[in-house]
Amino acid sequence: MDNTNAEEAIVMKCTIKGCPGEYENRKVVHTVRYQGKVVVIDNVPAEVCPICSDVLLKPNTVRHIESMLEKSITPKRTVPLYEYA
């Protein structure tokens, strides 16, 4: 029996109370504040509910993001930051 895609085959119901959705694998834009700076990371793998848009990041993904931030790698590009007035 081939279990190479077993993790992908598991369907998880949305954890938001009352939402009937099931999480789907997608790529998202993740924003985080790190050392006083706003950092935007594109193409982050995530589980996203198509009904309510709840987003879950797997522990390995979070560790990878933390590693990227600690290494202070040069960003691919910069984006404007607007303040809500």
PyMOL Python script that loads the backbone (N, CA, C, O; Angstrom):
from pymol import cmd

cmd.read_pdbstr("""\
ATOM      1  N   MET A   1       0.847  -1.198   0.000  1.00  0.00           N
ATOM      2  CA  MET A   1       0.000   0.000   0.000  1.00  0.00           C
ATOM      3  C   MET A   1       0.880   1.245   0.000  1.00  0.00           C
ATOM      4  O   MET A   1       1.810   1.342   0.800  1.00  0.00           O
ATOM      5  N   ASP A   2       0.604   2.180  -0.869  1.00  0.00           N
ATOM      6  CA  ASP A   2       1.387   3.401  -1.012  1.00  0.00           C
ATOM      7  C   ASP A   2       0.798   4.496  -0.129  1.00  0.00           C
ATOM      8  O   ASP A   2      -0.345   4.905  -0.334  1.00  0.00           O
ATOM      9  N   ASN A   3       1.570   4.978   0.858  1.00  0.00           N
ATOM     10  CA  ASN A   3       1.106   6.014   1.785  1.00  0.00           C
ATOM     11  C   ASN A   3       1.771   7.352   1.525  1.00  0.00           C
ATOM     12  O   ASN A   3       1.757   8.213   2.404  1.00  0.00           O
ATOM     13  N   THR A   4       2.356   7.562   0.343  1.00  0.00           N
ATOM     14  CA  THR A   4       3.083   8.796   0.077  1.00  0.00           C
ATOM     15  C   THR A   4       2.188  10.023   0.128  1.00  0.00           C
ATOM     16  O   THR A   4       2.662  11.101   0.487  1.00  0.00           O
ATOM     17  N   ASN A   5       0.908   9.902  -0.218  1.00  0.00           N
ATOM     18  CA  ASN A   5      -0.011  11.039  -0.192  1.00  0.00           C
ATOM     19  C   ASN A   5      -1.070  10.893   0.887  1.00  0.00           C
ATOM     20  O   ASN A   5      -2.124  11.524   0.807  1.00  0.00           O
ATOM     21  N   ALA A   6      -0.806  10.070   1.894  1.00  0.00           N
ATOM     22  CA  ALA A   6      -1.796   9.820   2.939  1.00  0.00           C
ATOM     23  C   ALA A   6      -2.174  11.097   3.669  1.00  0.00           C
ATOM     24  O   ALA A   6      -3.346  11.299   3.988  1.00  0.00           O
ATOM     25  N   GLU A   7      -1.198  11.967   3.941  1.00  0.00           N
ATOM     26  CA  GLU A   7      -1.493  13.206   4.664  1.00  0.00           C
ATOM     27  C   GLU A   7      -2.415  14.108   3.849  1.00  0.00           C
ATOM     28  O   GLU A   7      -3.306  14.750   4.404  1.00  0.00           O
ATOM     29  N   GLU A   8      -2.203  14.158   2.536  1.00  0.00           N
ATOM     30  CA  GLU A   8      -3.022  14.994   1.673  1.00  0.00           C
ATOM     31  C   GLU A   8      -4.443  14.462   1.547  1.00  0.00           C
ATOM     32  O   GLU A   8      -5.372  15.232   1.303  1.00  0.00           O
ATOM     33  N   ALA A   9      -4.625  13.144   1.713  1.00  0.00           N
ATOM     34  CA  ALA A   9      -5.938  12.530   1.534  1.00  0.00           C
ATOM     35  C   ALA A   9      -6.866  12.776   2.720  1.00  0.00           C
ATOM     36  O   ALA A   9      -8.080  12.617   2.594  1.00  0.00           O
ATOM     37  N   ILE A  10      -6.316  13.158   3.863  1.00  0.00           N
ATOM     38  CA  ILE A  10      -7.134  13.392   5.052  1.00  0.00           C
ATOM     39  C   ILE A  10      -7.898  14.703   4.882  1.00  0.00           C
ATOM     40  O   ILE A  10      -7.305  15.752   4.629  1.00  0.00           O
ATOM     41  N   VAL A  11      -9.221  14.626   5.024  1.00  0.00           N
ATOM     42  CA  VAL A  11     -10.064  15.814   4.927  1.00  0.00           C
ATOM     43  C   VAL A  11     -10.416  16.245   6.341  1.00  0.00           C
ATOM     44  O   VAL A  11     -10.873  15.440   7.153  1.00  0.00           O
ATOM     45  N   MET A  12     -10.197  17.528   6.629  1.00  0.00           N
ATOM     46  CA  MET A  12     -10.469  18.020   7.973  1.00  0.00           C
ATOM     47  C   MET A  12     -11.599  19.034   7.934  1.00  0.00           C
ATOM     48  O   MET A  12     -11.583  19.965   7.129  1.00  0.00           O
ATOM     49  N   LYS A  13     -12.563  18.851   8.794  1.00  0.00           N
ATOM     50  CA  LYS A  13     -13.684  19.786   8.898  1.00  0.00           C
ATOM     51  C   LYS A  13     -13.188  21.098   9.499  1.00  0.00           C
ATOM     52  O   LYS A  13     -12.260  21.113  10.308  1.00  0.00           O
ATOM     53  N   CYS A  14     -13.815  22.188   9.093  1.00  0.00           N
ATOM     54  CA  CYS A  14     -13.473  23.507   9.621  1.00  0.00           C
ATOM     55  C   CYS A  14     -13.698  23.539  11.127  1.00  0.00           C
ATOM     56  O   CYS A  14     -14.674  22.984  11.632  1.00  0.00           O
ATOM     57  N   THR A  15     -12.790  24.191  11.835  1.00  0.00           N
ATOM     58  CA  THR A  15     -12.875  24.265  13.289  1.00  0.00           C
ATOM     59  C   THR A  15     -13.702  25.439  13.795  1.00  0.00           C
ATOM     60  O   THR A  15     -13.901  25.572  15.002  1.00  0.00           O
ATOM     61  N   ILE A  16     -14.186  26.287  12.902  1.00  0.00           N
ATOM     62  CA  ILE A  16     -15.018  27.420  13.304  1.00  0.00           C
ATOM     63  C   ILE A  16     -16.429  26.908  13.577  1.00  0.00           C
ATOM     64  O   ILE A  16     -17.045  26.265  12.727  1.00  0.00           O
ATOM     65  N   LYS A  17     -16.923  27.199  14.759  1.00  0.00           N
ATOM     66  CA  LYS A  17     -18.233  26.706  15.183  1.00  0.00           C
ATOM     67  C   LYS A  17     -19.322  27.098  14.171  1.00  0.00           C
ATOM     68  O   LYS A  17     -19.463  28.266  13.809  1.00  0.00           O
ATOM     69  N   GLY A  18     -20.074  26.104  13.735  1.00  0.00           N
ATOM     70  CA  GLY A  18     -21.186  26.327  12.823  1.00  0.00           C
ATOM     71  C   GLY A  18     -20.816  26.340  11.346  1.00  0.00           C
ATOM     72  O   GLY A  18     -21.702  26.350  10.491  1.00  0.00           O
ATOM     73  N   CYS A  19     -19.525  26.340  11.031  1.00  0.00           N
ATOM     74  CA  CYS A  19     -19.118  26.357   9.631  1.00  0.00           C
ATOM     75  C   CYS A  19     -19.100  24.923   9.097  1.00  0.00           C
ATOM     76  O   CYS A  19     -18.474  24.051   9.700  1.00  0.00           O
ATOM     77  N   PRO A  20     -19.772  24.668   7.984  1.00  0.00           N
ATOM     78  CA  PRO A  20     -19.815  23.317   7.425  1.00  0.00           C
ATOM     79  C   PRO A  20     -18.645  22.993   6.487  1.00  0.00           C
ATOM     80  O   PRO A  20     -18.602  21.902   5.919  1.00  0.00           O
ATOM     81  N   GLY A  21     -17.713  23.906   6.319  1.00  0.00           N
ATOM     82  CA  GLY A  21     -16.638  23.731   5.346  1.00  0.00           C
ATOM     83  C   GLY A  21     -15.619  22.682   5.737  1.00  0.00           C
ATOM     84  O   GLY A  21     -15.547  22.246   6.886  1.00  0.00           O
ATOM     85  N   GLU A  22     -14.827  22.285   4.737  1.00  0.00           N
ATOM     86  CA  GLU A  22     -13.704  21.381   4.925  1.00  0.00           C
ATOM     87  C   GLU A  22     -12.462  22.063   4.367  1.00  0.00           C
ATOM     88  O   GLU A  22     -12.493  22.641   3.280  1.00  0.00           O
ATOM     89  N   TYR A  23     -11.379  21.992   5.113  1.00  0.00           N
ATOM     90  CA  TYR A  23     -10.146  22.673   4.709  1.00  0.00           C
ATOM     91  C   TYR A  23      -9.608  22.120   3.394  1.00  0.00           C
ATOM     92  O   TYR A  23      -9.710  20.925   3.116  1.00  0.00           O
ATOM     93  N   GLU A  24      -9.031  23.019   2.587  1.00  0.00           N
ATOM     94  CA  GLU A  24      -8.404  22.680   1.316  1.00  0.00           C
ATOM     95  C   GLU A  24      -6.964  23.187   1.337  1.00  0.00           C
ATOM     96  O   GLU A  24      -6.665  24.202   1.965  1.00  0.00           O
ATOM     97  N   ASN A  25      -6.077  22.471   0.645  1.00  0.00           N
ATOM     98  CA  ASN A  25      -4.694  22.936   0.499  1.00  0.00           C
ATOM     99  C   ASN A  25      -4.661  24.092  -0.476  1.00  0.00           C
ATOM    100  O   ASN A  25      -5.150  23.986  -1.601  1.00  0.00           O
ATOM    101  N   ARG A  26      -4.078  25.199  -0.038  1.00  0.00           N
ATOM    102  CA  ARG A  26      -3.936  26.387  -0.886  1.00  0.00           C
ATOM    103  C   ARG A  26      -2.632  27.084  -0.547  1.00  0.00           C
ATOM    104  O   ARG A  26      -1.968  26.749   0.434  1.00  0.00           O
ATOM    105  N   LYS A  27      -2.279  28.049  -1.363  1.00  0.00           N
ATOM    106  CA  LYS A  27      -1.143  28.941  -1.086  1.00  0.00           C
ATOM    107  C   LYS A  27      -1.735  30.288  -0.693  1.00  0.00           C
ATOM    108  O   LYS A  27      -2.657  30.779  -1.344  1.00  0.00           O
ATOM    109  N   VAL A  28      -1.204  30.884   0.372  1.00  0.00           N
ATOM    110  CA  VAL A  28      -1.734  32.151   0.871  1.00  0.00           C
ATOM    111  C   VAL A  28      -0.617  33.178   1.014  1.00  0.00           C
ATOM    112  O   VAL A  28       0.568  32.845   0.973  1.00  0.00           O
ATOM    113  N   VAL A  29      -1.019  34.419   1.182  1.00  0.00           N
ATOM    114  CA  VAL A  29      -0.102  35.496   1.555  1.00  0.00           C
ATOM    115  C   VAL A  29      -0.206  35.617   3.069  1.00  0.00           C
ATOM    116  O   VAL A  29      -1.287  35.863   3.603  1.00  0.00           O
ATOM    117  N   HIS A  30       0.914  35.444   3.757  1.00  0.00           N
ATOM    118  CA  HIS A  30       0.937  35.480   5.223  1.00  0.00           C
ATOM    119  C   HIS A  30       1.649  36.748   5.675  1.00  0.00           C
ATOM    120  O   HIS A  30       2.745  37.053   5.206  1.00  0.00           O
ATOM    121  N   THR A  31       1.026  37.476   6.578  1.00  0.00           N
ATOM    122  CA  THR A  31       1.606  38.716   7.096  1.00  0.00           C
ATOM    123  C   THR A  31       1.894  38.547   8.582  1.00  0.00           C
ATOM    124  O   THR A  31       1.067  38.029   9.331  1.00  0.00           O
ATOM    125  N   VAL A  32       3.062  38.986   8.993  1.00  0.00           N
ATOM    126  CA  VAL A  32       3.462  38.868  10.394  1.00  0.00           C
ATOM    127  C   VAL A  32       4.277  40.108  10.772  1.00  0.00           C
ATOM    128  O   VAL A  32       4.963  40.691   9.932  1.00  0.00           O
ATOM    129  N   ARG A  33       4.194  40.500  12.037  1.00  0.00           N
ATOM    130  CA  ARG A  33       5.046  41.588  12.535  1.00  0.00           C
ATOM    131  C   ARG A  33       6.221  40.921  13.243  1.00  0.00           C
ATOM    132  O   ARG A  33       6.036  40.124  14.162  1.00  0.00           O
ATOM    133  N   TYR A  34       7.431  41.257  12.802  1.00  0.00           N
ATOM    134  CA  TYR A  34       8.642  40.656  13.366  1.00  0.00           C
ATOM    135  C   TYR A  34       9.651  41.756  13.657  1.00  0.00           C
ATOM    136  O   TYR A  34      10.043  42.503  12.760  1.00  0.00           O
ATOM    137  N   GLN A  35      10.064  41.851  14.898  1.00  0.00           N
ATOM    138  CA  GLN A  35      11.009  42.866  15.353  1.00  0.00           C
ATOM    139  C   GLN A  35      10.597  44.265  14.918  1.00  0.00           C
ATOM    140  O   GLN A  35      11.421  45.062  14.469  1.00  0.00           O
ATOM    141  N   GLY A  36       9.311  44.548  15.059  1.00  0.00           N
ATOM    142  CA  GLY A  36       8.778  45.864  14.760  1.00  0.00           C
ATOM    143  C   GLY A  36       8.537  46.148  13.281  1.00  0.00           C
ATOM    144  O   GLY A  36       8.116  47.246  12.919  1.00  0.00           O
ATOM    145  N   LYS A  37       8.800  45.169  12.435  1.00  0.00           N
ATOM    146  CA  LYS A  37       8.593  45.344  10.994  1.00  0.00           C
ATOM    147  C   LYS A  37       7.458  44.439  10.530  1.00  0.00           C
ATOM    148  O   LYS A  37       7.269  43.339  11.049  1.00  0.00           O
ATOM    149  N   VAL A  38       6.711  44.919   9.548  1.00  0.00           N
ATOM    150  CA  VAL A  38       5.661  44.105   8.940  1.00  0.00           C
ATOM    151  C   VAL A  38       6.300  43.324   7.796  1.00  0.00           C
ATOM    152  O   VAL A  38       6.910  43.902   6.896  1.00  0.00           O
ATOM    153  N   VAL A  39       6.148  42.002   7.847  1.00  0.00           N
ATOM    154  CA  VAL A  39       6.741  41.128   6.841  1.00  0.00           C
ATOM    155  C   VAL A  39       5.612  40.392   6.131  1.00  0.00           C
ATOM    156  O   VAL A  39       4.729  39.823   6.772  1.00  0.00           O
ATOM    157  N   VAL A  40       5.651  40.407   4.807  1.00  0.00           N
ATOM    158  CA  VAL A  40       4.652  39.725   3.988  1.00  0.00           C
ATOM    159  C   VAL A  40       5.352  38.580   3.259  1.00  0.00           C
ATOM    160  O   VAL A  40       6.356  38.783   2.576  1.00  0.00           O
ATOM    161  N   ILE A  41       4.803  37.368   3.416  1.00  0.00           N
ATOM    162  CA  ILE A  41       5.389  36.182   2.787  1.00  0.00           C
ATOM    163  C   ILE A  41       4.358  35.602   1.831  1.00  0.00           C
ATOM    164  O   ILE A  41       3.239  35.286   2.234  1.00  0.00           O
ATOM    165  N   ASP A  42       4.732  35.464   0.573  1.00  0.00           N
ATOM    166  CA  ASP A  42       3.827  34.972  -0.465  1.00  0.00           C
ATOM    167  C   ASP A  42       3.998  33.462  -0.659  1.00  0.00           C
ATOM    168  O   ASP A  42       5.047  32.900  -0.345  1.00  0.00           O
ATOM    169  N   ASN A  43       2.966  32.829  -1.172  1.00  0.00           N
ATOM    170  CA  ASN A  43       2.977  31.409  -1.515  1.00  0.00           C
ATOM    171  C   ASN A  43       3.213  30.484  -0.326  1.00  0.00           C
ATOM    172  O   ASN A  43       3.930  29.491  -0.446  1.00  0.00           O
ATOM    173  N   VAL A  44       2.621  30.803   0.809  1.00  0.00           N
ATOM    174  CA  VAL A  44       2.743  29.969   2.007  1.00  0.00           C
ATOM    175  C   VAL A  44       1.713  28.848   1.931  1.00  0.00           C
ATOM    176  O   VAL A  44       0.525  29.122   1.762  1.00  0.00           O
ATOM    177  N   PRO A  45       2.142  27.586   2.053  1.00  0.00           N
ATOM    178  CA  PRO A  45       1.177  26.492   2.040  1.00  0.00           C
ATOM    179  C   PRO A  45       0.314  26.535   3.297  1.00  0.00           C
ATOM    180  O   PRO A  45       0.822  26.696   4.407  1.00  0.00           O
ATOM    181  N   ALA A  46      -0.998  26.388   3.108  1.00  0.00           N
ATOM    182  CA  ALA A  46      -1.924  26.486   4.234  1.00  0.00           C
ATOM    183  C   ALA A  46      -3.159  25.639   3.971  1.00  0.00           C
ATOM    184  O   ALA A  46      -3.426  25.236   2.839  1.00  0.00           O
ATOM    185  N   GLU A  47      -3.898  25.380   5.024  1.00  0.00           N
ATOM    186  CA  GLU A  47      -5.206  24.749   4.938  1.00  0.00           C
ATOM    187  C   GLU A  47      -6.209  25.893   5.057  1.00  0.00           C
ATOM    188  O   GLU A  47      -6.181  26.637   6.037  1.00  0.00           O
ATOM    189  N   VAL A  48      -7.102  26.045   4.061  1.00  0.00           N
ATOM    190  CA  VAL A  48      -8.037  27.164   4.031  1.00  0.00           C
ATOM    191  C   VAL A  48      -9.457  26.629   3.876  1.00  0.00           C
ATOM    192  O   VAL A  48      -9.720  25.777   3.028  1.00  0.00           O
ATOM    193  N   CYS A  49     -10.375  27.143   4.708  1.00  0.00           N
ATOM    194  CA  CYS A  49     -11.780  26.775   4.580  1.00  0.00           C
ATOM    195  C   CYS A  49     -12.392  27.606   3.450  1.00  0.00           C
ATOM    196  O   CYS A  49     -12.317  28.834   3.489  1.00  0.00           O
ATOM    197  N   PRO A  50     -12.998  26.960   2.441  1.00  0.00           N
ATOM    198  CA  PRO A  50     -13.582  27.706   1.333  1.00  0.00           C
ATOM    199  C   PRO A  50     -14.878  28.431   1.704  1.00  0.00           C
ATOM    200  O   PRO A  50     -15.348  29.282   0.948  1.00  0.00           O
ATOM    201  N   ILE A  51     -15.453  28.103   2.853  1.00  0.00           N
ATOM    202  CA  ILE A  51     -16.700  28.739   3.283  1.00  0.00           C
ATOM    203  C   ILE A  51     -16.416  30.012   4.081  1.00  0.00           C
ATOM    204  O   ILE A  51     -16.904  31.087   3.735  1.00  0.00           O
ATOM    205  N   CYS A  52     -15.624  29.887   5.153  1.00  0.00           N
ATOM    206  CA  CYS A  52     -15.413  31.036   6.052  1.00  0.00           C
ATOM    207  C   CYS A  52     -14.016  31.654   5.934  1.00  0.00           C
ATOM    208  O   CYS A  52     -13.739  32.674   6.563  1.00  0.00           O
ATOM    209  N   SER A  53     -13.143  31.049   5.140  1.00  0.00           N
ATOM    210  CA  SER A  53     -11.770  31.534   4.899  1.00  0.00           C
ATOM    211  C   SER A  53     -10.835  31.390   6.092  1.00  0.00           C
ATOM    212  O   SER A  53      -9.787  32.035   6.127  1.00  0.00           O
ATOM    213  N   ASP A  54     -11.191  30.556   7.073  1.00  0.00           N
ATOM    214  CA  ASP A  54     -10.280  30.289   8.185  1.00  0.00           C
ATOM    215  C   ASP A  54      -9.007  29.668   7.617  1.00  0.00           C
ATOM    216  O   ASP A  54      -9.065  28.869   6.681  1.00  0.00           O
ATOM    217  N   VAL A  55      -7.858  30.036   8.184  1.00  0.00           N
ATOM    218  CA  VAL A  55      -6.565  29.567   7.684  1.00  0.00           C
ATOM    219  C   VAL A  55      -5.818  28.848   8.800  1.00  0.00           C
ATOM    220  O   VAL A  55      -5.727  29.348   9.921  1.00  0.00           O
ATOM    221  N   LEU A  56      -5.283  27.670   8.485  1.00  0.00           N
ATOM    222  CA  LEU A  56      -4.438  26.919   9.402  1.00  0.00           C
ATOM    223  C   LEU A  56      -3.071  26.714   8.758  1.00  0.00           C
ATOM    224  O   LEU A  56      -2.977  26.373   7.578  1.00  0.00           O
ATOM    225  N   LEU A  57      -2.015  26.923   9.539  1.00  0.00           N
ATOM    226  CA  LEU A  57      -0.662  26.648   9.084  1.00  0.00           C
ATOM    227  C   LEU A  57      -0.152  25.430   9.832  1.00  0.00           C
ATOM    228  O   LEU A  57      -0.317  25.327  11.047  1.00  0.00           O
ATOM    229  N   LYS A  58       0.465  24.511   9.114  1.00  0.00           N
ATOM    230  CA  LYS A  58       1.020  23.314   9.741  1.00  0.00           C
ATOM    231  C   LYS A  58       2.260  23.703  10.540  1.00  0.00           C
ATOM    232  O   LYS A  58       2.924  24.685  10.208  1.00  0.00           O
ATOM    233  N   PRO A  59       2.582  22.941  11.596  1.00  0.00           N
ATOM    234  CA  PRO A  59       3.760  23.254  12.418  1.00  0.00           C
ATOM    235  C   PRO A  59       5.050  23.387  11.611  1.00  0.00           C
ATOM    236  O   PRO A  59       5.860  24.271  11.891  1.00  0.00           O
ATOM    237  N   ASN A  60       5.254  22.528  10.619  1.00  0.00           N
ATOM    238  CA  ASN A  60       6.471  22.632   9.793  1.00  0.00           C
ATOM    239  C   ASN A  60       6.519  23.941   9.024  1.00  0.00           C
ATOM    240  O   ASN A  60       7.590  24.518   8.835  1.00  0.00           O
ATOM    241  N   THR A  61       5.367  24.406   8.583  1.00  0.00           N
ATOM    242  CA  THR A  61       5.301  25.678   7.858  1.00  0.00           C
ATOM    243  C   THR A  61       5.656  26.831   8.788  1.00  0.00           C
ATOM    244  O   THR A  61       6.398  27.736   8.407  1.00  0.00           O
ATOM    245  N   VAL A  62       5.126  26.800  10.008  1.00  0.00           N
ATOM    246  CA  VAL A  62       5.425  27.847  10.987  1.00  0.00           C
ATOM    247  C   VAL A  62       6.922  27.854  11.307  1.00  0.00           C
ATOM    248  O   VAL A  62       7.534  28.919  11.388  1.00  0.00           O
ATOM    249  N   ARG A  63       7.509  26.675  11.488  1.00  0.00           N
ATOM    250  CA  ARG A  63       8.944  26.601  11.772  1.00  0.00           C
ATOM    251  C   ARG A  63       9.766  27.144  10.601  1.00  0.00           C
ATOM    252  O   ARG A  63      10.779  27.812  10.810  1.00  0.00           O
ATOM    253  N   HIS A  64       9.336  26.862   9.385  1.00  0.00           N
ATOM    254  CA  HIS A  64      10.053  27.367   8.210  1.00  0.00           C
ATOM    255  C   HIS A  64       9.979  28.903   8.152  1.00  0.00           C
ATOM    256  O   HIS A  64      10.973  29.564   7.851  1.00  0.00           O
ATOM    257  N   ILE A  65       8.810  29.455   8.438  1.00  0.00           N
ATOM    258  CA  ILE A  65       8.649  30.914   8.454  1.00  0.00           C
ATOM    259  C   ILE A  65       9.538  31.524   9.538  1.00  0.00           C
ATOM    260  O   ILE A  65      10.205  32.530   9.298  1.00  0.00           O
ATOM    261  N   GLU A  66       9.549  30.925  10.719  1.00  0.00           N
ATOM    262  CA  GLU A  66      10.396  31.424  11.806  1.00  0.00           C
ATOM    263  C   GLU A  66      11.865  31.394  11.405  1.00  0.00           C
ATOM    264  O   GLU A  66      12.614  32.325  11.705  1.00  0.00           O
ATOM    265  N   SER A  67      12.275  30.331  10.733  1.00  0.00           N
ATOM    266  CA  SER A  67      13.656  30.212  10.279  1.00  0.00           C
ATOM    267  C   SER A  67      13.986  31.303   9.258  1.00  0.00           C
ATOM    268  O   SER A  67      15.056  31.909   9.314  1.00  0.00           O
ATOM    269  N   MET A  68      13.067  31.545   8.333  1.00  0.00           N
ATOM    270  CA  MET A  68      13.273  32.608   7.345  1.00  0.00           C
ATOM    271  C   MET A  68      13.454  33.956   8.029  1.00  0.00           C
ATOM    272  O   MET A  68      14.338  34.726   7.655  1.00  0.00           O
ATOM    273  N   LEU A  69      12.629  34.248   9.021  1.00  0.00           N
ATOM    274  CA  LEU A  69      12.687  35.534   9.708  1.00  0.00           C
ATOM    275  C   LEU A  69      13.991  35.682  10.491  1.00  0.00           C
ATOM    276  O   LEU A  69      14.598  36.753  10.500  1.00  0.00           O
ATOM    277  N   GLU A  70      14.416  34.600  11.148  1.00  0.00           N
ATOM    278  CA  GLU A  70      15.649  34.649  11.941  1.00  0.00           C
ATOM    279  C   GLU A  70      16.883  34.838  11.064  1.00  0.00           C
ATOM    280  O   GLU A  70      17.862  35.443  11.501  1.00  0.00           O
ATOM    281  N   LYS A  71      16.850  34.329   9.834  1.00  0.00           N
ATOM    282  CA  LYS A  71      17.988  34.449   8.921  1.00  0.00           C
ATOM    283  C   LYS A  71      18.059  35.820   8.261  1.00  0.00           C
ATOM    284  O   LYS A  71      19.067  36.157   7.641  1.00  0.00           O
ATOM    285  N   SER A  72      16.999  36.612   8.388  1.00  0.00           N
ATOM    286  CA  SER A  72      16.948  37.950   7.789  1.00  0.00           C
ATOM    287  C   SER A  72      17.329  37.924   6.312  1.00  0.00           C
ATOM    288  O   SER A  72      18.159  38.716   5.867  1.00  0.00           O
ATOM    289  N   ILE A  73      16.729  37.023   5.563  1.00  0.00           N
ATOM    290  CA  ILE A  73      17.021  36.948   4.135  1.00  0.00           C
ATOM    291  C   ILE A  73      16.517  38.200   3.431  1.00  0.00           C
ATOM    292  O   ILE A  73      15.586  38.859   3.894  1.00  0.00           O
ATOM    293  N   THR A  74      17.138  38.511   2.321  1.00  0.00           N
ATOM    294  CA  THR A  74      16.763  39.692   1.551  1.00  0.00           C
ATOM    295  C   THR A  74      15.416  39.438   0.872  1.00  0.00           C
ATOM    296  O   THR A  74      15.237  38.411   0.216  1.00  0.00           O
ATOM    297  N   PRO A  75      14.470  40.366   1.025  1.00  0.00           N
ATOM    298  CA  PRO A  75      13.161  40.164   0.387  1.00  0.00           C
ATOM    299  C   PRO A  75      13.264  40.216  -1.136  1.00  0.00           C
ATOM    300  O   PRO A  75      14.127  40.893  -1.695  1.00  0.00           O
ATOM    301  N   LYS A  76      12.365  39.485  -1.791  1.00  0.00           N
ATOM    302  CA  LYS A  76      12.299  39.490  -3.262  1.00  0.00           C
ATOM    303  C   LYS A  76      11.870  40.855  -3.769  1.00  0.00           C
ATOM    304  O   LYS A  76      12.337  41.323  -4.807  1.00  0.00           O
ATOM    305  N   ARG A  77      10.968  41.489  -3.016  1.00  0.00           N
ATOM    306  CA  ARG A  77      10.508  42.838  -3.352  1.00  0.00           C
ATOM    307  C   ARG A  77       9.905  43.458  -2.093  1.00  0.00           C
ATOM    308  O   ARG A  77       9.680  42.766  -1.100  1.00  0.00           O
ATOM    309  N   THR A  78       9.646  44.757  -2.140  1.00  0.00           N
ATOM    310  CA  THR A  78       9.005  45.435  -1.016  1.00  0.00           C
ATOM    311  C   THR A  78       7.619  45.887  -1.454  1.00  0.00           C
ATOM    312  O   THR A  78       7.351  46.064  -2.642  1.00  0.00           O
ATOM    313  N   VAL A  79       6.742  46.069  -0.466  1.00  0.00           N
ATOM    314  CA  VAL A  79       5.369  46.477  -0.752  1.00  0.00           C
ATOM    315  C   VAL A  79       5.028  47.703   0.071  1.00  0.00           C
ATOM    316  O   VAL A  79       5.603  47.900   1.141  1.00  0.00           O
ATOM    317  N   PRO A  80       4.097  48.542  -0.407  1.00  0.00           N
ATOM    318  CA  PRO A  80       3.698  49.702   0.375  1.00  0.00           C
ATOM    319  C   PRO A  80       2.914  49.274   1.617  1.00  0.00           C
ATOM    320  O   PRO A  80       2.215  48.261   1.602  1.00  0.00           O
ATOM    321  N   LEU A  81       3.036  50.038   2.665  1.00  0.00           N
ATOM    322  CA  LEU A  81       2.302  49.784   3.908  1.00  0.00           C
ATOM    323  C   LEU A  81       1.446  51.007   4.200  1.00  0.00           C
ATOM    324  O   LEU A  81       1.954  52.124   4.303  1.00  0.00           O
ATOM    325  N   TYR A  82       0.166  50.790   4.329  1.00  0.00           N
ATOM    326  CA  TYR A  82      -0.779  51.882   4.594  1.00  0.00           C
ATOM    327  C   TYR A  82      -1.303  51.760   6.019  1.00  0.00           C
ATOM    328  O   TYR A  82      -1.534  50.655   6.509  1.00  0.00           O
ATOM    329  N   GLU A  83      -1.488  52.893   6.679  1.00  0.00           N
ATOM    330  CA  GLU A  83      -2.081  52.929   8.010  1.00  0.00           C
ATOM    331  C   GLU A  83      -3.563  53.195   7.875  1.00  0.00           C
ATOM    332  O   GLU A  83      -3.983  54.047   7.092  1.00  0.00           O
ATOM    333  N   TYR A  84      -4.349  52.468   8.634  1.00  0.00           N
ATOM    334  CA  TYR A  84      -5.790  52.706   8.671  1.00  0.00           C
ATOM    335  C   TYR A  84      -6.022  54.001   9.418  1.00  0.00           C
ATOM    336  O   TYR A  84      -5.604  54.140  10.567  1.00  0.00           O
ATOM    337  N   ALA A  85      -6.682  54.949   8.777  1.00  0.00           N
ATOM    338  CA  ALA A  85      -6.875  56.271   9.415  1.00  0.00           C
ATOM    339  C   ALA A  85      -8.317  56.460   9.795  1.00  0.00           C
ATOM    340  O   ALA A  85      -8.681  57.502  10.341  1.00  0.00           O
TER     341      ALA A  85
END
""", "prot")
cmd.dss("prot")
cmd.show_as("cartoon", "prot")
cmd.util.cbc("prot")
cmd.orient("prot")
